[in-house]
């Protein structure tokens, strides 16, 4: 909006167009208003116009996602989509909805929502933080209905022991059993386990520093005596703080676990071990806040999925309270 100032009988007008200040002095306010209107309509667009949304995603990845590996993977997957290569001034809501319908044929709504959350974040940054000519509202129009999270299915101790026994008998990798035991004891994700270094384990302070996390927020978990016994199984003769604790990659853990699971005739996923670990924390009497500090969940809604206790335990507690 123009700002008018009377200076020694003359009118000075100031106006801001596309982030740049302009000013001029006139003999009367009518001429000043006319000039202000002409400036608002004639000054060319000075904001940067990205060629397509793939460019936006690539710059967002480079500038905002350093160290957030899972988000990096999402962006790389999105950059392969055809719609991200369409010029932004030609991109329509219809095209984006068509992409959503197509993707929902192969992935769950919750998975698509994670992808689209990244799209919305990148568009918002481009428009509001970097001041690029990107219409973030276009991407906010795409919404998917995500079913509420279901109760987490427990993994029994018998299943865990069956996995361990099968791994001991058939697996060729010595780290698989400790990895399975460590996942059940700590609730760490597969990648968090693969990324763990000996320098992250503090035996003196009895803490494990989980630096590389899915959310990008480091956390510290207690080093209990049970967890220490597992780590001692893979403790090296010569300790290098930069060495991997389990000397296993993400894909290595995935493939080794699948082979053992299939050999055992089970359908359990590796991530189910994390579910069981977090559920067990509630049964130990930890509060939701304490559980979240260990599990790394960022919302209470996600944490409370694990708050269901074993029915037999609940019945025993209730009957004990009545007696």
JOHU-V411823 format. One record per run of one state. SS is the DSSP state (~ for helix, > for strand, _ for the rest). FROM is the first residue (numbers start at 0). LEN is the number of residues. If there is no record, write none. Layout:
[[SS & FROM & LEN] [SS & FROM & LEN]]
This chain:
[[_ & 0 & 2] [> & 2 & 5] [_ & 7 & 2] [> & 9 & 8] [_ & 17 & 2] [> & 19 & 7] [_ & 26 & 2] [~ & 28 & 14] [_ & 42 & 9] [> & 51 & 1] [~ & 52 & 12] [_ & 64 & 4] [~ & 68 & 10] [_ & 78 & 3] [~ & 81 & 4] [_ & 85 & 1] [> & 86 & 1] [~ & 87 & 3] [_ & 90 & 2] [~ & 92 & 11] [_ & 103 & 5] [~ & 108 & 21] [_ & 129 & 6] [~ & 135 & 5] [_ & 140 & 16] [~ & 156 & 14] [_ & 170 & 5] [~ & 175 & 11] [_ & 186 & 3] [~ & 189 & 6] [_ & 195 & 1] [> & 196 & 1] [~ & 197 & 3] [> & 200 & 2] [_ & 202 & 4] [> & 206 & 4] [_ & 210 & 8] [> & 218 & 4] [_ & 222 & 2] [~ & 224 & 8] [_ & 232 & 11] [> & 243 & 1] [_ & 244 & 5] [~ & 249 & 15] [_ & 264 & 5] [~ & 269 & 14] [_ & 283 & 4] [~ & 287 & 8] [_ & 295 & 4] [~ & 299 & 7] [_ & 306 & 4] [~ & 310 & 12] [_ & 322 & 1]]
